[in-house]
Amino acid sequence: MAKYSRLEVAMAMRESGMIPLFFHSDAELGKKVLKACYAGGARLLEFTARGDFAHEVFAELNK
């Protein structure tokens, strides 16, 4: 089951006005980017699964 409903996500997208799009194969760099986006007001981040180790990095960011 999803942690947030579709409506909650849509409302967060509308309130934010932006959705940062990001991928890097280094989980530690990903954590830094995620924290910087959050500090800047972003409450959503789209992590693309385009590269090597994407699944592993996403798992680390999701903790």
C-alpha positions, -999 to +999 in steps of 0.1 A: +000+000+000+012+035-008+025+057+019+007+087+005-025+089-015-025+103-051-044+133-038-017+141-012+010+138-038-009+160-063-014+186-036+022+186-026+032+190-063+009+220-066+021+236-034+057+231-043+056+244-078+086+223-088+097+187-087+135+182-088+146+154-111+177+136-100+199+105-105+234+096-095+249+062-088+265+074-056+241+071-027+260+095-004+258+122-031+221+114-035+216+120+002+233+153+000+211+164-030+180+152-012+189+172+019+197+203-001+164+201-020+145+196+013+163+226+028+153+246-002+117+238+003+111+209-020+089+182-005+090+159-036+120+145-055+118+124-086+146+099-087+151+085-121+161+048-125+183+054-156+217+043-145+238+017-127+228+009-091+196+030-094+176+004-074+202+003-046+206+041-044+168+045-043+166+020-014+192+041+005+174+073-001+141+058+009+154+049+044 
